[in-house]
Amino acid sequence: MFKSVLIATLVASAAAFAPASSTFGVRTALSAEWMPAEGDSWKETDFEGDLKKLEKEAEERLASKIAELEGNIQSVGK
């Protein structure tokens, strides 16, 4: 009796960690034949160029802020 309860417990715990076999409502396949809607055109966004532009603007703002804070340090004292 004890062995059968132990085996049933082991099977139940192993089943809890087993991957789910059904994909309820999940579609993982990508459609390679996707086309934009009629009248629309495909537009590729240059994310790398946008990121470089944003990075340059951020560096300029940082440099100006650093200069402002250094000026404040000199005017206030040491």
All heavy atoms as a GROMACS GRO file, in nm:
protein
  587
    1MET      N    1   0.082  -0.119   0.000
    1MET     CA    2   0.000   0.000   0.000
    1MET      C    3   0.087   0.126   0.000
    1MET      O    4   0.061   0.219  -0.075
    1MET     CB    5  -0.092  -0.005   0.124
    1MET     CG    6  -0.176   0.116   0.143
    1MET     SD    7  -0.308   0.117   0.023
    1MET     CE    8  -0.390   0.263   0.068
    2PHE      N    9   0.187   0.126   0.087
    2PHE     CA   10   0.275   0.241   0.096
    2PHE      C   11   0.349   0.265  -0.035
    2PHE      O   12   0.365   0.379  -0.078
    2PHE     CB   13   0.373   0.222   0.213
    2PHE     CG   14   0.469   0.338   0.227
    2PHE    CD1   15   0.426   0.460   0.277
    2PHE    CD2   16   0.601   0.323   0.190
    2PHE    CE1   17   0.514   0.566   0.288
    2PHE    CE2   18   0.689   0.428   0.201
    2PHE     CZ   19   0.646   0.550   0.251
    3LYS      N   20   0.394   0.154  -0.097
    3LYS     CA   21   0.467   0.167  -0.223
    3LYS      C   22   0.379   0.224  -0.333
    3LYS      O   23   0.424   0.306  -0.414
    3LYS     CB   24   0.524   0.031  -0.266
    3LYS     CG   25   0.641  -0.014  -0.184
    3LYS     CD   26   0.696  -0.144  -0.236
    3LYS     CE   27   0.813  -0.191  -0.152
    3LYS     NZ   28   0.870  -0.316  -0.202
    4SER      N   29   0.253   0.183  -0.338
    4SER     CA   30   0.165   0.234  -0.443
    4SER      C   31   0.135   0.382  -0.422
    4SER      O   32   0.125   0.460  -0.518
    4SER     CB   33   0.036   0.153  -0.450
    4SER     OG   34  -0.034   0.163  -0.327
    5VAL      N   35   0.123   0.427  -0.299
    5VAL     CA   36   0.101   0.569  -0.269
    5VAL      C   37   0.225   0.648  -0.306
    5VAL      O   38   0.217   0.758  -0.364
    5VAL     CB   39   0.064   0.588  -0.120
    5VAL    CG1   40   0.064   0.735  -0.082
    5VAL    CG2   41  -0.070   0.525  -0.090
    6LEU      N   42   0.342   0.594  -0.276
    6LEU     CA   43   0.468   0.659  -0.308
    6LEU      C   44   0.484   0.672  -0.459
    6LEU      O   45   0.522   0.779  -0.510
    6LEU     CB   46   0.585   0.582  -0.247
    6LEU     CG   47   0.724   0.641  -0.271
    6LEU    CD1   48   0.735   0.778  -0.204
    6LEU    CD2   49   0.829   0.546  -0.218
    7ILE      N   50   0.454   0.568  -0.533
    7ILE     CA   51   0.465   0.571  -0.679
    7ILE      C   52   0.365   0.670  -0.738
    7ILE      O   53   0.398   0.748  -0.828
    7ILE     CB   54   0.446   0.430  -0.738
    7ILE    CG1   55   0.566   0.342  -0.700
    7ILE    CG2   56   0.429   0.434  -0.888
    7ILE    CD1   57   0.553   0.197  -0.736
    8ALA      N   58   0.243   0.672  -0.686
    8ALA     CA   59   0.142   0.767  -0.734
    8ALA      C   60   0.186   0.911  -0.706
    8ALA      O   61   0.167   1.000  -0.790
    8ALA     CB   62   0.008   0.738  -0.667
    9THR      N   63   0.247   0.934  -0.593
    9THR     CA   64   0.296   1.067  -0.559
    9THR      C   65   0.409   1.108  -0.651
    9THR      O   66   0.414   1.223  -0.698
    9THR     CB   67   0.344   1.071  -0.413
    9THR    OG1   68   0.239   1.026  -0.328
    9THR    CG2   69   0.388   1.209  -0.372
   10LEU      N   70   0.501   1.018  -0.680
   10LEU     CA   71   0.611   1.048  -0.771
   10LEU      C   72   0.560   1.079  -0.912
   10LEU      O   73   0.609   1.170  -0.977
   10LEU     CB   74   0.710   0.932  -0.773
   10LEU     CG   75   0.796   0.914  -0.648
   10LEU    CD1   76   0.879   0.787  -0.659
   10LEU    CD2   77   0.885   1.034  -0.628
   11VAL      N   78   0.464   1.001  -0.958
   11VAL     CA   79   0.408   1.024  -1.091
   11VAL      C   80   0.338   1.160  -1.096
   11VAL      O   81   0.352   1.235  -1.193
   11VAL     CB   82   0.312   0.910  -1.130
   11VAL    CG1   83   0.232   0.945  -1.254
   11VAL    CG2   84   0.389   0.781  -1.151
   12ALA      N   85   0.264   1.194  -0.992
   12ALA     CA   86   0.193   1.322  -0.988
   12ALA      C   87   0.291   1.438  -0.986
   12ALA      O   88   0.270   1.540  -1.052
   12ALA     CB   89   0.100   1.327  -0.868
   13SER      N   90   0.399   1.426  -0.909
   13SER     CA   91   0.495   1.536  -0.903
   13SER      C   92   0.572   1.548  -1.034
   13SER      O   93   0.606   1.658  -1.077
   13SER     CB   94   0.591   1.517  -0.785
   13SER     OG   95   0.669   1.401  -0.804
   14ALA      N   96   0.601   1.436  -1.099
   14ALA     CA   97   0.670   1.443  -1.227
   14ALA      C   98   0.580   1.504  -1.333
   14ALA      O   99   0.625   1.579  -1.420
   14ALA     CB  100   0.714   1.303  -1.269
   15ALA      N  101   0.451   1.476  -1.327
   15ALA     CA  102   0.357   1.532  -1.423
   15ALA      C  103   0.344   1.683  -1.406
   15ALA      O  104   0.317   1.754  -1.503
   15ALA     CB  105   0.221   1.464  -1.408
   16ALA      N  106   0.366   1.732  -1.288
   16ALA     CA  107   0.356   1.876  -1.264
   16ALA      C  108   0.467   1.952  -1.335
   16ALA      O  109   0.450   2.067  -1.374
   16ALA     CB  110   0.360   1.904  -1.114
   17PHE      N  111   0.581   1.887  -1.354
   17PHE     CA  112   0.694   1.952  -1.418
   17PHE      C  113   0.707   1.918  -1.566
   17PHE      O  114   0.795   1.969  -1.634
   17PHE     CB  115   0.825   1.917  -1.346
   17PHE     CG  116   0.829   1.974  -1.208
   17PHE    CD1  117   0.810   1.894  -1.097
   17PHE    CD2  118   0.851   2.109  -1.188
   17PHE    CE1  119   0.814   1.946  -0.970
   17PHE    CE2  120   0.855   2.162  -1.061
   17PHE     CZ  121   0.836   2.081  -0.951
   18ALA      N  122   0.621   1.834  -1.617
   18ALA     CA  123   0.626   1.797  -1.759
   18ALA      C  124   0.570   1.911  -1.843
   18ALA      O  125   0.477   1.980  -1.800
   18ALA     CB  126   0.546   1.670  -1.783
   19PRO      N  127   0.625   1.934  -1.961
   19PRO     CA  128   0.573   2.042  -2.046
   19PRO      C  129   0.432   2.009  -2.094
   19PRO      O  130   0.396   1.893  -2.114
   19PRO     CB  131   0.672   2.048  -2.162
   19PRO     CG  132   0.738   1.915  -2.163
   19PRO     CD  133   0.738   1.866  -2.022
   20ALA      N  134   0.353   2.113  -2.114
   20ALA     CA  135   0.216   2.095  -2.161
   20ALA      C  136   0.218   2.048  -2.305
   20ALA      O  137   0.295   2.096  -2.387
   20ALA     CB  138   0.139   2.225  -2.149
   21SER      N  139   0.134   1.952  -2.336
   21SER     CA  140   0.134   1.897  -2.471
   21SER      C  141   0.044   1.974  -2.566
   21SER      O  142   0.066   1.975  -2.685
   21SER     CB  143   0.091   1.750  -2.467
   21SER     OG  144  -0.040   1.741  -2.416
   22SER      N  145  -0.056   2.042  -2.514
   22SER     CA  146  -0.146   2.115  -2.603
   22SER      C  147  -0.115   2.264  -2.598
   22SER      O  148  -0.076   2.317  -2.495
   22SER     CB  149  -0.292   2.091  -2.562
   22SER     OG  150  -0.315   2.149  -2.436
   23THR      N  151  -0.131   2.329  -2.709
   23THR     CA  152  -0.111   2.473  -2.716
   23THR      C  153  -0.246   2.538  -2.730
   23THR      O  154  -0.290   2.573  -2.839
   23THR     CB  155  -0.020   2.510  -2.833
   23THR    OG1  156  -0.078   2.457  -2.952
   23THR    CG2  157   0.120   2.452  -2.816
   24PHE      N  158  -0.314   2.551  -2.621
   24PHE     CA  159  -0.451   2.600  -2.620
   24PHE      C  160  -0.455   2.744  -2.668
   24PHE      O  161  -0.414   2.836  -2.600
   24PHE     CB  162  -0.508   2.590  -2.479
   24PHE     CG  163  -0.650   2.637  -2.469
   24PHE    CD1  164  -0.753   2.561  -2.522
   24PHE    CD2  165  -0.680   2.757  -2.409
   24PHE    CE1  166  -0.883   2.604  -2.514
   24PHE    CE2  167  -0.809   2.800  -2.400
   24PHE     CZ  168  -0.912   2.723  -2.453
   25GLY      N  169  -0.503   2.764  -2.790
   25GLY     CA  170  -0.523   2.897  -2.844
   25GLY      C  171  -0.396   2.971  -2.880
   25GLY      O  172  -0.399   3.091  -2.903
   26VAL      N  173  -0.283   2.904  -2.886
   26VAL     CA  174  -0.157   2.970  -2.917
   26VAL      C  175  -0.112   2.929  -3.056
   26VAL      O  176  -0.103   2.811  -3.086
   26VAL     CB  177  -0.047   2.933  -2.814
   26VAL    CG1  178   0.084   2.996  -2.850
   26VAL    CG2  179  -0.091   2.975  -2.675
   27ARG      N  180  -0.081   3.028  -3.136
   27ARG     CA  181  -0.032   3.001  -3.271
   27ARG      C  182   0.111   3.050  -3.279
   27ARG      O  183   0.138   3.169  -3.268
   27ARG     CB  184  -0.118   3.074  -3.374
   27ARG     CG  185  -0.078   3.046  -3.514
   27ARG     CD  186  -0.169   3.115  -3.612
   27ARG     NE  187  -0.108   3.105  -3.744
   27ARG     CZ  188  -0.139   3.182  -3.844
   27ARG    NH1  189  -0.232   3.273  -3.831
   27ARG    NH2  190  -0.079   3.167  -3.959
   28THR      N  191   0.203   2.957  -3.299
   28THR     CA  192   0.344   2.994  -3.298
   28THR      C  193   0.404   3.001  -3.436
   28THR      O  194   0.514   3.054  -3.452
   28THR     CB  195   0.425   2.894  -3.214
   28THR    OG1  196   0.406   2.763  -3.268
   28THR    CG2  197   0.381   2.897  -3.069
   29ALA      N  198   0.338   2.949  -3.537
   29ALA     CA  199   0.395   2.950  -3.671
   29ALA      C  200   0.380   3.089  -3.733
   29ALA      O  201   0.278   3.154  -3.722
   29ALA     CB  202   0.323   2.847  -3.759
   30LEU      N  203   0.486   3.134  -3.797
   30LEU     CA  204   0.483   3.263  -3.864
   30LEU      C  205   0.446   3.244  -4.010
   30LEU      O  206   0.488   3.148  -4.073
   30LEU     CB  207   0.619   3.332  -3.856
   30LEU     CG  208   0.665   3.368  -3.716
   30LEU    CD1  209   0.806   3.424  -3.722
   30LEU    CD2  210   0.572   3.470  -3.654
   31SER      N  211   0.372   3.335  -4.062
   31SER     CA  212   0.333   3.326  -4.202
   31SER      C  213   0.437   3.398  -4.287
   31SER      O  214   0.459   3.518  -4.273
   31SER     CB  215   0.196   3.391  -4.221
   31SER     OG  216   0.162   3.393  -4.357
   32ALA      N  217   0.503   3.325  -4.375
   32ALA     CA  218   0.607   3.383  -4.459
   32ALA      C  219   0.548   3.458  -4.578
   32ALA      O  220   0.617   3.530  -4.646
   32ALA     CB  221   0.700   3.273  -4.509
   33GLU      N  222   0.420   3.443  -4.601
   33GLU     CA  223   0.358   3.507  -4.716
   33GLU      C  224   0.283   3.633  -4.677
   33GLU      O  225   0.191   3.673  -4.746
   33GLU     CB  226   0.262   3.408  -4.784
   33GLU     CG  227   0.334   3.293  -4.848
   33GLU     CD  228   0.272   3.161  -4.808
   33GLU    OE1  229   0.160   3.162  -4.756
   33GLU    OE2  230   0.338   3.059  -4.828
   34TRP      N  231   0.324   3.700  -4.571
   34TRP     CA  232   0.254   3.819  -4.528
   34TRP      C  233   0.276   3.930  -4.628
   34TRP      O  234   0.386   3.956  -4.674
   34TRP     CB  235   0.305   3.862  -4.391
   34TRP     CG  236   0.233   3.983  -4.341
   34TRP    CD1  237   0.116   3.984  -4.274
   34TRP    CD2  238   0.271   4.119  -4.357
   34TRP    NE1  239   0.079   4.111  -4.245
   34TRP    CE2  240   0.172   4.197  -4.297
   34TRP    CE3  241   0.378   4.182  -4.417
   34TRP    CZ2  242   0.178   4.336  -4.294
   34TRP    CZ3  243   0.384   4.320  -4.415
   34TRP    CH2  244   0.284   4.395  -4.353
   35MET      N  245   0.171   3.997  -4.662
   35MET     CA  246   0.178   4.111  -4.754
   35MET      C  247   0.105   4.227  -4.687
   35MET      O  248   0.005   4.206  -4.618
   35MET     CB  249   0.109   4.077  -4.886
   35MET     CG  250   0.176   3.964  -4.962
   35MET     SD  251   0.338   4.008  -5.025
   35MET     CE  252   0.294   4.121  -5.152
   36PRO      N  253   0.150   4.350  -4.709
   36PRO     CA  254   0.077   4.464  -4.652
   36PRO      C  255  -0.060   4.475  -4.717
   36PRO      O  256  -0.083   4.423  -4.826
   36PRO     CB  257   0.164   4.584  -4.686
   36PRO     CG  258   0.259   4.539  -4.789
   36PRO     CD  259   0.269   4.390  -4.781
   37ALA      N  260  -0.150   4.541  -4.650
   37ALA     CA  261  -0.286   4.557  -4.702
   37ALA      C  262  -0.282   4.631  -4.834
   37ALA      O  263  -0.189   4.707  -4.864
   37ALA     CB  264  -0.371   4.634  -4.601
   38GLU      N  265  -0.383   4.608  -4.913
   38GLU     CA  266  -0.388   4.670  -5.044
   38GLU      C  267  -0.390   4.822  -5.030
   38GLU      O  268  -0.463   4.879  -4.950
   38GLU     CB  269  -0.515   4.624  -5.117
   38GLU     CG  270  -0.514   4.658  -5.264
   38GLU     CD  271  -0.630   4.593  -5.337
   38GLU    OE1  272  -0.663   4.478  -5.305
   38GLU    OE2  273  -0.686   4.659  -5.423
   39GLY      N  274  -0.306   4.889  -5.107
   39GLY     CA  275  -0.295   5.033  -5.098
   39GLY      C  276  -0.185   5.079  -5.005
   39GLY      O  277  -0.139   5.192  -5.013
   40ASP      N  278  -0.142   4.992  -4.915
   40ASP     CA  279  -0.032   5.026  -4.824
   40ASP      C  280   0.100   4.983  -4.887
   40ASP      O  281   0.104   4.895  -4.973
   40ASP     CB  282  -0.048   4.955  -4.690
   40ASP     CG  283  -0.159   5.014  -4.606
   40ASP    OD1  284  -0.202   5.126  -4.637
   40ASP    OD2  285  -0.203   4.947  -4.511
   41SER      N  286   0.206   5.045  -4.843
   41SER     CA  287   0.337   5.005  -4.892
   41SER      C  288   0.424   4.966  -4.774
   41SER      O  289   0.403   5.011  -4.662
   41SER     CB  290   0.403   5.119  -4.970
   41SER     OG  291   0.425   5.229  -4.885
   42TRP      N  292   0.521   4.881  -4.800
   42TRP     CA  293   0.613   4.837  -4.695
   42TRP      C  294   0.711   4.949  -4.666
   42TRP      O  295   0.772   5.005  -4.756
   42TRP     CB  296   0.687   4.713  -4.742
   42TRP     CG  297   0.782   4.661  -4.639
   42TRP    CD1  298   0.915   4.686  -4.632
   42TRP    CD2  299   0.750   4.579  -4.528
   42TRP    NE1  300   0.968   4.624  -4.522
   42TRP    CE2  301   0.869   4.557  -4.457
   42TRP    CE3  302   0.633   4.522  -4.481
   42TRP    CZ2  303   0.874   4.480  -4.343
   42TRP    CZ3  304   0.640   4.445  -4.367
   42TRP    CH2  305   0.759   4.425  -4.300
   43LYS      N  306   0.724   4.984  -4.542
   43LYS     CA  307   0.814   5.092  -4.502
   43LYS      C  308   0.911   5.038  -4.399
   43LYS      O  309   0.870   4.995  -4.292
   43LYS     CB  310   0.734   5.209  -4.444
   43LYS     CG  311   0.820   5.324  -4.400
   43LYS     CD  312   0.736   5.435  -4.340
   43LYS     CE  313   0.826   5.543  -4.285
   43LYS     NZ  314   0.752   5.644  -4.212
   44GLU      N  315   1.038   5.040  -4.433
   44GLU     CA  316   1.140   4.995  -4.337
   44GLU      C  317   1.189   5.114  -4.258
   44GLU      O  318   1.224   5.217  -4.313
   44GLU     CB  319   1.258   4.930  -4.411
   44GLU     CG  320   1.228   4.790  -4.455
   44GLU     CD  321   1.353   4.714  -4.491
   44GLU    OE1  322   1.458   4.735  -4.427
   44GLU    OE2  323   1.344   4.635  -4.584
   45THR      N  324   1.191   5.099  -4.129
   45THR     CA  325   1.237   5.205  -4.041
   45THR      C  326   1.384   5.183  -4.010
   45THR      O  327   1.425   5.072  -3.979
   45THR     CB  328   1.155   5.204  -3.910
   45THR    OG1  329   1.017   5.210  -3.944
   45THR    CG2  330   1.190   5.320  -3.822
   46ASP      N  331   1.461   5.290  -4.017
   46ASP     CA  332   1.603   5.283  -3.988
   46ASP      C  333   1.625   5.304  -3.839
   46ASP      O  334   1.654   5.414  -3.794
   46ASP     CB  335   1.678   5.388  -4.070
   46ASP     CG  336   1.828   5.384  -4.047
   46ASP    OD1  337   1.880   5.278  -4.006
   46ASP    OD2  338   1.893   5.487  -4.069
   47PHE      N  339   1.605   5.198  -3.762
   47PHE     CA  340   1.616   5.208  -3.617
   47PHE      C  341   1.759   5.240  -3.575
   47PHE      O  342   1.781   5.315  -3.480
   47PHE     CB  343   1.571   5.080  -3.548
   47PHE     CG  344   1.423   5.055  -3.561
   47PHE    CD1  345   1.376   4.949  -3.636
   47PHE    CD2  346   1.332   5.136  -3.499
   47PHE    CE1  347   1.240   4.926  -3.648
   47PHE    CE2  348   1.196   5.115  -3.509
   47PHE     CZ  349   1.150   5.009  -3.585
   48GLU      N  350   1.856   5.186  -3.645
   48GLU     CA  351   1.996   5.210  -3.608
   48GLU      C  352   2.031   5.357  -3.624
   48GLU      O  353   2.096   5.417  -3.539
   48GLU     CB  354   2.088   5.122  -3.694
   48GLU     CG  355   2.231   5.120  -3.645
   48GLU     CD  356   2.313   5.016  -3.717
   48GLU    OE1  357   2.261   4.908  -3.746
   48GLU    OE2  358   2.430   5.046  -3.745
   49GLY      N  359   1.987   5.416  -3.735
   49GLY     CA  360   2.012   5.559  -3.757
   49GLY      C  361   1.941   5.645  -3.653
   49GLY      O  362   1.997   5.744  -3.604
   50ASP      N  363   1.818   5.607  -3.620
   50ASP     CA  364   1.743   5.681  -3.518
   50ASP      C  365   1.812   5.672  -3.382
   50ASP      O  366   1.820   5.771  -3.308
   50ASP     CB  367   1.600   5.627  -3.506
   50ASP     CG  368   1.516   5.657  -3.628
   50ASP    OD1  369   1.557   5.742  -3.710
   50ASP    OD2  370   1.410   5.594  -3.643
   51LEU      N  371   1.863   5.553  -3.349
   51LEU     CA  372   1.932   5.536  -3.221
   51LEU      C  373   2.060   5.618  -3.215
   51LEU      O  374   2.092   5.679  -3.113
   51LEU     CB  375   1.963   5.389  -3.196
   51LEU     CG  376   1.843   5.303  -3.155
   51LEU    CD1  377   1.884   5.157  -3.147
   51LEU    CD2  378   1.785   5.350  -3.024
   52LYS      N  379   2.134   5.623  -3.326
   52LYS     CA  380   2.258   5.702  -3.328
   52LYS      C  381   2.226   5.850  -3.312
   52LYS      O  382   2.296   5.923  -3.243
   52LYS     CB  383   2.334   5.677  -3.457
   52LYS     CG  384   2.400   5.542  -3.461
   52LYS     CD  385   2.483   5.524  -3.585
   52LYS     CE  386   2.528   5.381  -3.591
   52LYS     NZ  387   2.670   5.366  -3.595
   53LYS      N  388   2.118   5.895  -3.377
   53LYS     CA  389   2.077   6.035  -3.365
   53LYS      C  390   2.038   6.067  -3.221
   53LYS      O  391   2.081   6.170  -3.164
   53LYS     CB  392   1.959   6.062  -3.459
   53LYS     CG  393   1.905   6.201  -3.453
   53LYS     CD  394   1.786   6.215  -3.547
   53LYS     CE  395   1.715   6.347  -3.524
   53LYS     NZ  396   1.590   6.354  -3.597
   54LEU      N  397   1.959   5.980  -3.158
   54LEU     CA  398   1.919   6.001  -3.019
   54LEU      C  399   2.038   5.997  -2.925
   54LEU      O  400   2.047   6.075  -2.830
   54LEU     CB  401   1.817   5.896  -2.978
   54LEU     CG  402   1.678   5.908  -3.040
   54LEU    CD1  403   1.594   5.786  -3.006
   54LEU    CD2  404   1.610   6.035  -2.994
   55GLU      N  405   2.132   5.908  -2.953
   55GLU     CA  406   2.252   5.897  -2.869
   55GLU      C  407   2.335   6.026  -2.878
   55GLU      O  408   2.383   6.078  -2.777
   55GLU     CB  409   2.335   5.778  -2.913
   55GLU     CG  410   2.458   5.754  -2.828
   55GLU     CD  411   2.538   5.632  -2.873
   55GLU    OE1  412   2.510   5.577  -2.981
   55GLU    OE2  413   2.629   5.594  -2.798
   56LYS      N  414   2.349   6.080  -2.999
   56LYS     CA  415   2.425   6.203  -3.017
   56LYS      C  416   2.358   6.319  -2.944
   56LYS      O  417   2.424   6.398  -2.876
   56LYS     CB  418   2.437   6.235  -3.166
   56LYS     CG  419   2.519   6.356  -3.196
   56LYS     CD  420   2.528   6.382  -3.345
   56LYS     CE  421   2.606   6.510  -3.370
   56LYS     NZ  422   2.606   6.547  -3.510
   57GLU      N  423   2.224   6.329  -2.956
   57GLU     CA  424   2.152   6.435  -2.886
   57GLU      C  425   2.167   6.421  -2.735
   57GLU      O  426   2.186   6.522  -2.664
   57GLU     CB  427   2.005   6.431  -2.924
   57GLU     CG  428   1.976   6.472  -3.067
   57GLU     CD  429   1.831   6.450  -3.107
   57GLU    OE1  430   1.751   6.403  -3.022
   57GLU    OE2  431   1.797   6.480  -3.222
   58ALA      N  432   2.161   6.299  -2.684
   58ALA     CA  433   2.175   6.276  -2.540
   58ALA      C  434   2.315   6.313  -2.492
   58ALA      O  435   2.331   6.371  -2.384
   58ALA     CB  436   2.143   6.131  -2.507
   59GLU      N  437   2.416   6.280  -2.571
   59GLU     CA  438   2.553   6.315  -2.533
   59GLU      C  439   2.571   6.465  -2.530
   59GLU      O  440   2.640   6.519  -2.442
   59GLU     CB  441   2.652   6.249  -2.630
   59GLU     CG  442   2.666   6.100  -2.610
   59GLU     CD  443   2.754   6.034  -2.715
   59GLU    OE1  444   2.796   6.102  -2.811
   59GLU    OE2  445   2.780   5.913  -2.702
   60GLU      N  446   2.510   6.536  -2.625
   60GLU     CA  447   2.520   6.682  -2.627
   60GLU      C  448   2.451   6.743  -2.504
   60GLU      O  449   2.504   6.836  -2.442
   60GLU     CB  450   2.460   6.738  -2.756
   60GLU     CG  451   2.541   6.708  -2.879
   60GLU     CD  452   2.469   6.745  -3.008
   60GLU    OE1  453   2.352   6.788  -3.004
   60GLU    OE2  454   2.531   6.731  -3.116
   61ARG      N  455   2.333   6.691  -2.470
   61ARG     CA  456   2.263   6.741  -2.352
   61ARG      C  457   2.342   6.712  -2.225
   61ARG      O  458   2.350   6.795  -2.133
   61ARG     CB  459   2.124   6.679  -2.342
   61ARG     CG  460   2.026   6.732  -2.442
   61ARG     CD  461   1.883   6.693  -2.408
   61ARG     NE  462   1.866   6.553  -2.376
   61ARG     CZ  463   1.827   6.459  -2.461
   61ARG    NH1  464   1.802   6.490  -2.586
   61ARG    NH2  465   1.814   6.334  -2.422
   62LEU      N  466   2.404   6.594  -2.219
   62LEU     CA  467   2.484   6.557  -2.102
   62LEU      C  468   2.605   6.649  -2.090
   62LEU      O  469   2.637   6.697  -1.980
   62LEU     CB  470   2.528   6.412  -2.112
   62LEU     CG  471   2.614   6.359  -1.998
   62LEU    CD1  472   2.538   6.363  -1.866
   62LEU    CD2  473   2.660   6.218  -2.027
   63ALA      N  474   2.671   6.676  -2.201
   63ALA     CA  475   2.788   6.763  -2.198
   63ALA      C  476   2.750   6.904  -2.153
   63ALA      O  477   2.822   6.966  -2.073
   63ALA     CB  478   2.855   6.767  -2.335
   64SER      N  479   2.636   6.954  -2.200
   64SER     CA  480   2.594   7.089  -2.159
   64SER      C  481   2.557   7.090  -2.010
   64SER      O  482   2.584   7.188  -1.940
   64SER     CB  483   2.479   7.139  -2.245
   64SER     OG  484   2.362   7.065  -2.221
   65LYS      N  485   2.495   6.984  -1.962
   65LYS     CA  486   2.458   6.977  -1.821
   65LYS      C  487   2.583   6.968  -1.733
   65LYS      O  488   2.590   7.031  -1.627
   65LYS     CB  489   2.368   6.855  -1.796
   65LYS     CG  490   2.304   6.854  -1.663
   65LYS     CD  491   2.208   6.969  -1.648
   65LYS     CE  492   2.132   6.962  -1.518
   65LYS     NZ  493   2.042   7.076  -1.500
   66ILE      N  494   2.682   6.892  -1.778
   66ILE     CA  495   2.807   6.881  -1.703
   66ILE      C  496   2.875   7.017  -1.695
   66ILE      O  497   2.923   7.059  -1.590
   66ILE     CB  498   2.900   6.774  -1.764
   66ILE    CG1  499   2.843   6.635  -1.739
   66ILE    CG2  500   3.041   6.786  -1.709
   66ILE    CD1  501   2.916   6.524  -1.810
   67ALA      N  502   2.878   7.089  -1.808
   67ALA     CA  503   2.939   7.222  -1.809
   67ALA      C  504   2.864   7.316  -1.716
   67ALA      O  505   2.925   7.396  -1.643
   67ALA     CB  506   2.939   7.278  -1.951
   68GLU      N  507   2.731   7.308  -1.715
   68GLU     CA  508   2.651   7.392  -1.626
   68GLU      C  509   2.680   7.361  -1.480
   68GLU      O  510   2.698   7.452  -1.397
   68GLU     CB  511   2.503   7.369  -1.655
   68GLU     CG  512   2.408   7.444  -1.564
   68GLU     CD  513   2.263   7.403  -1.586
   68GLU    OE1  514   2.229   7.357  -1.696
   68GLU    OE2  515   2.185   7.416  -1.490
   69LEU      N  516   2.687   7.232  -1.446
   69LEU     CA  517   2.716   7.194  -1.307
   69LEU      C  518   2.857   7.232  -1.266
   69LEU      O  519   2.878   7.276  -1.151
   69LEU     CB  520   2.692   7.044  -1.290
   69LEU     CG  521   2.547   6.998  -1.299
   69LEU    CD1  522   2.540   6.846  -1.295
   69LEU    CD2  523   2.464   7.059  -1.189
   70GLU      N  524   2.953   7.219  -1.357
   70GLU     CA  525   3.089   7.261  -1.324
   70GLU      C  526   3.096   7.411  -1.300
   70GLU      O  527   3.168   7.461  -1.214
   70GLU     CB  528   3.186   7.219  -1.434
   70GLU     CG  529   3.215   7.070  -1.436
   70GLU     CD  530   3.303   7.028  -1.552
   70GLU    OE1  531   3.320   7.106  -1.648
   70GLU    OE2  532   3.354   6.916  -1.547
   71GLY      N  533   3.020   7.487  -1.380
   71GLY     CA  534   3.013   7.631  -1.359
   71GLY      C  535   2.952   7.666  -1.224
   71GLY      O  536   2.994   7.760  -1.157
   72ASN      N  537   2.850   7.591  -1.185
   72ASN     CA  538   2.789   7.613  -1.054
   72ASN      C  539   2.885   7.583  -0.941
   72ASN      O  540   2.887   7.652  -0.840
   72ASN     CB  541   2.663   7.528  -1.039
   72ASN     CG  542   2.549   7.577  -1.123
   72ASN    OD1  543   2.550   7.690  -1.170
   72ASN    ND2  544   2.450   7.492  -1.145
   73ILE      N  545   2.966   7.481  -0.958
   73ILE     CA  546   3.065   7.444  -0.854
   73ILE      C  547   3.165   7.558  -0.837
   73ILE      O  548   3.200   7.596  -0.726
   73ILE     CB  549   3.135   7.312  -0.890
   73ILE    CG1  550   3.038   7.196  -0.876
   73ILE    CG2  551   3.258   7.290  -0.801
   73ILE    CD1  552   3.093   7.063  -0.926
   74GLN      N  553   3.211   7.612  -0.949
   74GLN     CA  554   3.311   7.720  -0.942
   74GLN      C  555   3.252   7.847  -0.884
   74GLN      O  556   3.319   7.920  -0.812
   74GLN     CB  557   3.369   7.745  -1.081
   74GLN     CG  558   3.452   7.630  -1.132
   74GLN     CD  559   3.495   7.650  -1.277
   74GLN    OE1  560   3.460   7.749  -1.339
   74GLN    NE2  561   3.570   7.554  -1.330
   75SER      N  562   3.125   7.875  -0.913
   75SER     CA  563   3.065   7.999  -0.860
   75SER      C  564   3.030   7.987  -0.712
   75SER      O  565   3.032   8.085  -0.640
   75SER     CB  566   2.941   8.035  -0.942
   75SER     OG  567   2.838   7.940  -0.920
   76VAL      N  568   2.996   7.870  -0.666
   76VAL     CA  569   2.958   7.849  -0.526
   76VAL      C  570   3.081   7.843  -0.437
   76VAL      O  571   3.081   7.892  -0.326
   76VAL     CB  572   2.873   7.722  -0.510
   76VAL    CG1  573   2.849   7.689  -0.364
   76VAL    CG2  574   2.740   7.738  -0.583
   77GLY      N  575   3.182   7.783  -0.485
   77GLY     CA  576   3.303   7.770  -0.404
   77GLY      C  577   3.346   7.625  -0.397
   77GLY      O  578   3.291   7.539  -0.464
   78LYS      N  579   3.445   7.605  -0.315
   78LYS     CA  580   3.502   7.470  -0.306
   78LYS      C  581   3.453   7.397  -0.188
   78LYS      O  582   3.416   7.423  -0.089
   78LYS     CB  583   3.653   7.477  -0.308
   78LYS     CG  584   3.704   7.532  -0.436
   78LYS     CD  585   3.854   7.539  -0.435
   78LYS     CE  586   3.901   7.601  -0.567
   78LYS     NZ  587   4.039   7.614  -0.578
   0.00000   0.00000   0.00000
